[in-house]
Amino acid sequence: MKKLDTRLYFITDSTMYSEDEFLRRVGAALKGGVTLVQLREKERTSREYLALAEKVHALTSAAGVPLIIDDRLDIAMAADAEGVHLGQSDLPVSAARRIWGKDKIIGATAKTVEQAKEAYSQGADYLGVGAIFPTTTKVKTILTSTDTLRDICKSVPIPVNAIGGLNSGNIDILAGIPIAGICAVSAIMKADDPCAAAEGLSAAMREKLNI
């Protein structure tokens, strides 16, 4: 059984930063207590993606935090990351599980109860559900209602994380929904102090969501 703590799931965005500054911010977020890191790169070549993944993996490994690679099973395998996250247009969870085996983390995006059940049946370890709010990332998003999020949480026995524009000032909307955690991008990545931002978000989750 994989040990999986999705409580404060940090998704990166390197588009605004030099590599050194990007890696500094990832390191600061790790010091702030993020429990998972997803490297998300939509524009890099495969070689560039792998090179960055290896550098980020050195940071996450030192912190004892799993590294998840967005979209690309090949990059995840080449970097020896702990997991991969697959969207609805990516490789099916069942295929990734067949290729990579049972011991690696495979997460999936789900926007409906049907998608959630399918991902679980194919072997997903956790789900990312959203977007709860509009986002500023360069990722196509469809807003997901909190009612749908609640229904998805009740439909599968694996951790469900809310994603999409979430920060310490608006997570109240998730109160009472049995999520395992939240996914944060801009709230940490764009903060003046990513370490303090992660600490503050974690404290807000304890206070407002009891997680």
C-alpha positions, 0 to 999 in steps of 0.5 A: 500500500502506497503512503500517500499524503495529498493534503497540500499538493503543490503544482508548479509553474515555471513560466515566469521564472529563471531556472534558478529562481524556479528551483529556489521557489520549489525548495521554499515550498517544500520547506513550507510543508507541501506534501506532494509536488507535481511538475507541470510543463506544457511547453518544454521539449521532452529533453528539457522536461526531463532535465528539469524533472531530475533537478526538481526530483533531487529537491523533493527526494531530499525533503522526503516528498513524492514527485509527480510528473504531469501528463508524461509517463515517459518523463516520469519513468525516465526521471524515476519520479514517484508518480504521474498525473494523467488528464482526460486526454492523456494515456488511460490510467489502466495503460499507465498502471500496466506499464509502470506497475502497482507500486507507483503513484498514478493520479487522474483528473476527474470532472464528473462522477463517471470519470471518477469511478472509471479512473478508480476502477482503472487503478488511480491512487487519487483524483484531482477535481476542478477547477473550483475557481477560474485560474491564471495558469495556461491550462484549459479549465472547466469549472466544477461545482462544489456539489459535483466535488462532494458527489465525487468524494462520496463515489470513490474510496481514494483521496480526492483533491480540489483544484483551481484558483484556491487560496487561504482566502477562498477555501471556505467554499470547501467546508464540509466536503470530504476532500483529502486536500487541495492542489495549489499553483499560484497561491504558492508559486507566485507568492512573495515567500512560497515557504510562508505561503505554504505554511499559511495555506496549511494553517488555513486548511486546518482552521477552515476545513479541519484537514 
